[in-house]
Amino acid sequence: MSLVGFAFLSLTSFGVSSHSFEREKLDTFLNALAEENVLWVSVDIRDNANSVYSHQTGFSKVEYGWFGKVERLPIQKNSRYKIASISKTFTAVLVFRLIEQGKLSLDTPLSRFYPSIPNAESITIGQMLMHWSGIFNYTSVERELLIEQCKGVYDQEKMVDLIASYQPTLPPAMYKSYSNSNYVLLSGIVEQVAQKDFGELLNEKIISKLGLENTFLCATNGCEGYIDSFYFYEDKWYEDMDCSGSYVRGSGSMVSTAEDLTRFSYALFNGELISPDSLTLMKGMTNQHGMGLEKIPYYYRTMHGHTGSLDSFLSVYGYFEYDGTSIAMIANTYSDGKFFDVFNAILDIYHGKSVDLEDFVQK
């Protein structure tokens, strides 16, 4: 497509009101990325309680037939994506609700629930929440083994056995070492303490409470209801593998939309789910101490949120506390490293800064 007239977006001041940004510019940017086979995305921006921007590009199904015929199914506003590690924020919310009820504490030892995990007697709930447990990340294995494992069907007991089979990466409380194992175990702990299925708890305490109509846990065999993800190779889009939700459980098995994620974000930061004290702990004082939330920098400002990656799904959401803006972006395409550059460009356009489309077009 022609880039003439779009190479630079000359918007106004950085402090532009969220209601006065040029939506057409953002539409054009996202559509151009899709047309140039850079990225297919769903984006939602919320100004406090109100969604002020929503846009989707790309396709949920792609099939190539004879004589170059291509069948494509466009993504819709309610098309559901795997949100991968963003699931960890949902898991952390359930943990903190139990802490607020006095049924758990940050100092509760892992050995109370899963004594077979190496160092379980020295590992606490708090260390697991902030990835200071030293437990080996079971997804940090050779790609061939990861693909084999990820196609399997697991229950919580089988996942615990898998995690327990690896030696620790570090002693507990030494320093941060990101591990999906922590949140798989935490989801099982939540089930034990609440004596209820993890998916039922998510529905009761978060999803139904907030009216997140397109959000659900997909951690059982045969779970469906989400779109496909793709990678681009030699001028064609190919469907990527579909990792079993039972393999990632509380660390990455949730499905949602960008709109539902900004609604969740607003609710989390405005007292609808947990107490202010719990939220402070979730945010943490540094990147090393966040419990279910990450700090996402944007120039001199900081969002709190989370990122995710699974198959060829990529996701991010964040909340600016200074003005109550929530933003979520989910892609069902591998982006060759451009995903977060696109995310920042969306924020730039939203805040009235210039963006050069040619920086994103594949050469």
C-alpha positions as CSV (number, residue, x, y, z in Angstrom):
1,M,0.0,0.0,0.0
2,S,1.1,3.6,-0.5
3,L,2.6,5.2,2.5
4,V,2.4,8.7,1.1
5,G,0.6,11.1,3.4
6,F,1.2,8.8,6.4
7,A,4.9,8.7,6.9
8,F,4.6,11.2,9.7
9,L,1.6,11.7,12.0
10,S,1.9,15.4,12.9
11,L,-0.3,15.6,16.0
12,T,-0.4,18.2,18.6
13,S,0.9,18.3,22.2
14,F,1.9,15.3,24.3
15,G,-0.7,16.2,26.9
16,V,-3.7,15.9,24.5
17,S,-6.9,14.8,26.1
18,S,-7.8,11.2,25.6
19,H,-11.1,12.3,24.0
20,S,-9.4,14.5,21.4
21,F,-6.8,12.2,19.9
22,E,-7.2,11.4,16.2
23,R,-8.8,8.0,16.0
24,E,-8.6,8.0,12.2
25,K,-4.8,8.2,12.4
26,L,-4.7,5.2,14.8
27,D,-7.1,3.2,12.6
28,T,-4.9,4.0,9.5
29,F,-1.7,2.9,11.3
30,L,-3.1,-0.4,12.5
31,N,-4.8,-1.2,9.2
32,A,-1.5,-0.5,7.4
33,L,0.4,-2.8,9.7
34,A,-2.1,-5.6,8.8
35,E,-2.0,-4.9,5.1
36,E,1.8,-5.0,5.1
37,N,1.8,-8.3,7.0
38,V,3.5,-6.8,10.0
39,L,0.9,-7.5,12.8
40,W,-2.7,-8.4,13.3
41,V,-4.0,-6.9,16.5
42,S,-7.0,-6.1,18.7
43,V,-6.6,-2.8,20.7
44,D,-8.8,-1.2,23.3
45,I,-8.2,2.0,25.2
46,R,-10.3,3.0,28.3
47,D,-10.4,6.4,29.9
48,N,-11.3,5.4,33.4
49,A,-14.6,3.5,33.1
50,N,-15.3,4.4,29.5
51,S,-13.9,2.6,26.4
52,V,-12.8,5.4,24.1
53,Y,-11.1,3.4,21.3
54,S,-11.5,-0.2,20.0
55,H,-10.1,-1.6,16.8
56,Q,-9.3,-5.0,15.3
57,T,-7.3,-6.0,12.3
58,G,-6.4,-9.3,10.6
59,F,-7.9,-12.7,10.4
60,S,-8.9,-15.6,12.8
61,K,-8.7,-18.2,10.0
62,V,-6.6,-18.4,6.9
63,E,-6.7,-21.3,4.4
64,Y,-4.9,-21.5,1.0
65,G,-6.6,-23.4,-1.8
66,W,-5.9,-24.3,-5.4
67,F,-4.8,-21.6,-8.0
68,G,-3.8,-19.1,-5.2
69,K,-7.3,-19.0,-3.7
70,V,-7.2,-17.8,-0.1
71,E,-10.1,-18.1,2.3
72,R,-10.0,-15.7,5.3
73,L,-12.2,-15.1,8.3
74,P,-11.9,-11.5,9.6
75,I,-11.3,-10.9,13.3
76,Q,-14.4,-9.5,15.1
77,K,-14.6,-7.3,18.2
78,N,-15.5,-10.3,20.3
79,S,-12.9,-12.6,18.8
80,R,-11.1,-14.3,21.7
81,Y,-7.3,-14.6,22.1
82,K,-5.1,-16.6,24.3
83,I,-3.7,-14.0,26.7
84,A,-0.8,-16.2,28.0
85,S,1.0,-14.8,31.1
86,I,-1.5,-12.0,31.6
87,S,-3.3,-14.9,33.3
88,K,-0.9,-14.5,36.2
89,T,-2.6,-11.2,37.2
90,F,-5.9,-13.0,37.5
91,T,-4.3,-15.8,39.6
92,A,-2.6,-13.3,41.9
93,V,-5.9,-11.5,42.5
94,L,-7.4,-14.8,43.7
95,V,-4.4,-15.4,46.0
96,F,-4.7,-11.9,47.5
97,R,-8.4,-12.4,48.1
98,L,-7.6,-15.5,50.2
99,I,-4.9,-13.5,52.0
100,E,-7.5,-10.8,52.8
101,Q,-9.8,-13.5,54.2
102,G,-7.0,-14.8,56.5
103,K,-6.9,-18.2,54.7
104,L,-3.3,-17.6,53.4
105,S,-0.4,-15.3,54.1
106,L,2.6,-14.2,52.1
107,D,4.7,-16.3,54.6
108,T,2.7,-19.5,54.2
109,P,5.2,-22.2,53.1
110,L,4.8,-24.1,49.8
111,S,5.5,-27.3,51.7
112,R,2.0,-27.0,53.3
113,F,0.6,-27.9,49.9
114,Y,3.3,-29.4,47.6
115,P,6.1,-30.9,49.8
116,S,7.5,-32.7,46.7
117,I,8.8,-29.5,45.2
118,P,12.5,-29.0,45.9
119,N,13.1,-26.5,48.7
120,A,9.3,-26.4,49.4
121,E,9.8,-25.9,53.1
122,S,11.8,-22.7,52.5
123,I,9.6,-21.2,49.7
124,T,6.8,-18.9,50.6
125,I,3.6,-17.8,48.8
126,G,5.1,-14.3,48.6
127,Q,8.3,-15.5,46.9
128,M,6.3,-17.4,44.4
129,L,4.1,-14.4,43.6
130,M,7.2,-12.3,42.8
131,H,9.3,-15.0,41.2
132,W,11.8,-15.2,44.0
133,S,11.2,-18.9,44.7
134,G,14.1,-20.3,42.7
135,I,11.8,-23.0,41.3
136,F,12.8,-24.1,37.8
137,N,10.7,-22.7,35.0
138,Y,9.4,-25.9,33.4
139,T,8.9,-24.2,30.1
140,S,12.6,-23.3,29.9
141,V,13.6,-26.6,28.1
142,E,14.8,-27.4,24.6
143,R,12.3,-26.4,22.0
144,E,11.7,-30.0,20.8
145,L,10.9,-31.1,24.4
146,L,8.7,-28.0,24.9
147,I,6.6,-28.7,21.8
148,E,6.2,-32.3,22.9
149,Q,5.2,-31.4,26.4
150,C,3.0,-28.6,25.4
151,K,0.7,-30.9,23.3
152,G,0.0,-33.1,26.3
153,V,-3.0,-33.2,28.6
154,Y,-2.4,-32.5,32.2
155,D,-4.2,-32.3,35.5
156,Q,-2.7,-30.5,38.5
157,E,-1.1,-33.6,40.0
158,K,0.7,-34.3,36.7
159,M,1.9,-30.7,36.5
160,V,3.2,-30.8,40.0
161,D,5.1,-34.0,39.2
162,L,6.6,-32.4,36.1
163,I,7.7,-29.3,38.1
164,A,9.1,-31.4,40.9
165,S,11.2,-33.4,38.5
166,Y,13.5,-30.4,37.9
167,Q,16.2,-29.2,40.2
168,P,15.9,-25.5,41.4
169,T,17.4,-22.7,39.4
170,L,18.4,-20.8,42.6
171,P,18.0,-21.0,46.3
172,P,14.8,-19.3,47.5
173,A,14.9,-15.5,48.0
174,M,18.2,-15.0,46.3
175,Y,16.9,-12.8,43.4
176,K,14.2,-12.8,40.7
177,S,14.1,-15.7,38.3
178,Y,10.9,-15.7,36.2
179,S,9.2,-19.1,36.4
180,N,5.8,-20.2,35.1
181,S,6.0,-23.0,37.6
182,N,5.2,-20.5,40.4
183,Y,1.8,-19.7,39.1
184,V,0.9,-23.2,38.1
185,L,1.5,-24.1,41.7
186,L,-0.4,-21.0,43.0
187,S,-3.5,-21.9,41.0
188,G,-3.5,-25.4,42.6
189,I,-3.0,-23.8,46.1
190,V,-6.0,-21.5,45.5
191,E,-8.1,-24.6,44.7
192,Q,-7.0,-26.4,47.8
193,V,-7.6,-23.4,50.1
194,A,-10.9,-22.4,48.6
195,Q,-12.0,-26.0,48.0
196,K,-13.3,-25.1,44.6
197,D,-12.2,-25.5,41.0
198,F,-9.9,-22.8,39.9
199,G,-12.0,-21.9,36.8
200,E,-15.2,-21.7,39.0
201,L,-13.3,-19.3,41.3
202,L,-12.3,-17.1,38.4
203,N,-15.8,-17.0,37.2
204,E,-17.3,-16.2,40.6
205,K,-14.7,-13.7,41.9
206,I,-13.7,-11.9,38.7
207,I,-15.3,-12.8,35.4
208,S,-19.0,-12.8,36.3
209,K,-18.5,-10.0,38.9
210,L,-17.1,-7.7,36.2
211,G,-19.3,-8.9,33.3
212,L,-16.3,-10.1,31.2
213,E,-18.4,-11.8,28.6
214,N,-15.5,-13.0,26.5
215,T,-13.0,-14.1,29.2
216,F,-12.6,-17.7,30.5
217,L,-10.1,-20.2,31.7
218,C,-9.1,-22.7,29.0
219,A,-7.3,-25.4,31.0
220,T,-9.1,-28.6,30.1
221,N,-8.7,-31.1,27.3
222,G,-10.8,-30.1,24.2
223,C,-11.3,-26.5,25.4
224,E,-12.3,-24.3,22.4
225,G,-13.6,-20.8,21.8
226,Y,-10.4,-18.8,20.8
227,I,-9.0,-17.9,17.4
228,D,-5.9,-19.3,15.7
229,S,-2.5,-17.7,15.8
230,F,-0.1,-17.4,12.8
231,Y,3.4,-16.8,11.7
232,F,4.5,-15.3,8.4
233,Y,6.9,-17.2,6.1
234,E,7.7,-16.8,2.4
235,D,4.7,-14.6,1.7
236,K,2.2,-16.8,3.5
237,W,0.6,-17.0,6.9
238,Y,0.8,-20.4,8.6
239,E,-1.2,-21.5,11.6
240,D,1.1,-22.0,14.7
241,M,0.9,-24.9,17.2
242,D,-1.9,-24.8,19.7
243,C,-0.4,-25.4,23.1
244,S,-2.7,-27.2,25.6
245,G,-4.2,-24.9,28.2
246,S,-3.8,-27.7,30.8
247,Y,0.0,-27.3,30.4
248,V,0.0,-23.7,31.5
249,R,-3.0,-23.5,33.9
250,G,-2.8,-20.5,36.3
251,S,0.4,-19.3,34.6
252,G,-1.1,-18.8,31.1
253,S,-4.4,-20.6,30.2
254,M,-6.8,-17.7,30.1
255,V,-8.6,-16.5,27.0
256,S,-9.9,-12.9,26.6
257,T,-10.3,-9.8,24.4
258,A,-8.6,-6.4,24.6
259,E,-11.9,-4.8,25.7
260,D,-12.3,-7.2,28.6
261,L,-8.7,-6.7,29.6
262,T,-9.1,-2.9,29.9
263,R,-12.3,-3.5,31.9
264,F,-10.4,-5.9,34.2
265,S,-7.5,-3.4,34.5
266,Y,-9.8,-0.5,35.5
267,A,-11.6,-2.7,38.1
268,L,-8.4,-3.9,39.6
269,F,-6.9,-0.4,40.1
270,N,-10.2,1.1,41.3
271,G,-11.0,-1.2,44.3
272,E,-13.5,-3.6,42.7
273,L,-11.5,-6.8,43.2
274,I,-9.0,-6.4,46.1
275,S,-8.0,-3.9,48.8
276,P,-5.7,-1.0,48.3
277,D,-3.1,-2.7,50.5
278,S,-3.2,-5.8,48.4
279,L,-2.9,-3.7,45.2
280,T,0.2,-2.0,46.6
281,L,1.8,-5.4,47.2
282,M,0.8,-6.5,43.7
283,K,2.4,-3.4,42.1
284,G,5.6,-3.8,44.2
285,M,8.3,-1.2,44.8
286,T,10.6,-2.4,42.0
287,N,10.5,-4.7,39.0
288,Q,11.9,-7.5,41.2
289,H,9.1,-7.3,43.8
290,G,5.8,-7.0,41.8
291,M,3.3,-9.8,42.7
292,G,1.3,-10.5,39.6
293,L,1.9,-7.1,38.0
294,E,4.9,-5.7,36.0
295,K,6.1,-2.2,35.5
296,I,5.9,-1.2,31.8
297,P,7.8,2.0,31.1
298,Y,6.5,4.7,28.6
299,Y,9.0,7.6,28.5
300,Y,9.0,9.1,32.0
301,R,5.7,7.5,32.9
302,T,5.0,3.9,34.1
303,M,2.1,1.6,33.6
304,H,1.3,-1.4,35.8
305,G,0.2,-4.4,34.0
306,H,1.5,-7.6,32.4
307,T,2.7,-9.2,29.2
308,G,2.1,-12.6,27.6
309,S,3.4,-14.9,24.9
310,L,2.1,-18.3,23.9
311,D,2.1,-20.0,20.4
312,S,2.1,-16.9,18.2
313,F,-0.2,-15.0,20.5
314,L,1.3,-11.8,22.1
315,S,-0.4,-9.7,24.6
316,V,0.1,-6.7,26.9
317,Y,-2.1,-4.5,29.1
318,G,-1.3,-1.6,31.3
319,Y,-2.8,1.1,33.5
320,F,-1.7,4.6,34.0
321,E,-2.6,5.6,37.6
322,Y,-1.9,9.3,37.0
323,D,-4.9,9.7,34.6
324,G,-6.8,6.4,34.8
325,T,-6.0,5.3,31.2
326,S,-6.1,1.5,30.5
327,I,-4.7,0.1,27.3
328,A,-4.6,-3.5,26.0
329,M,-3.2,-5.0,22.8
330,I,-3.4,-8.6,21.7
331,A,-1.9,-10.1,18.5
332,N,-2.5,-13.5,17.0
333,T,0.6,-13.1,14.8
334,Y,4.3,-13.4,15.4
335,S,5.7,-9.9,14.9
336,D,9.5,-10.4,14.4
337,G,10.2,-8.3,17.5
338,K,7.9,-5.4,16.5
339,F,5.1,-6.1,19.0
340,F,6.2,-3.7,21.7
341,D,7.3,-1.1,19.2
342,V,3.8,-1.1,17.9
343,F,2.4,-0.9,21.4
344,N,4.5,2.2,22.1
345,A,3.5,3.7,18.7
346,I,-0.1,3.4,19.7
347,L,0.5,5.2,22.9
348,D,2.5,7.8,20.9
349,I,-0.5,8.4,18.6
350,Y,-2.8,8.5,21.5
351,H,-0.7,11.2,23.2
352,G,-0.1,13.3,20.1
353,K,3.4,12.3,19.2
354,S,4.7,11.6,15.7
355,V,5.0,8.0,14.3
356,D,6.8,6.9,11.1
357,L,5.0,3.9,9.6
358,E,8.1,3.1,7.5
359,D,9.8,2.1,10.8
360,F,7.4,-0.9,11.0
361,V,7.1,-2.1,7.5
362,Q,8.9,-5.4,6.7
363,K,11.7,-4.9,4.1
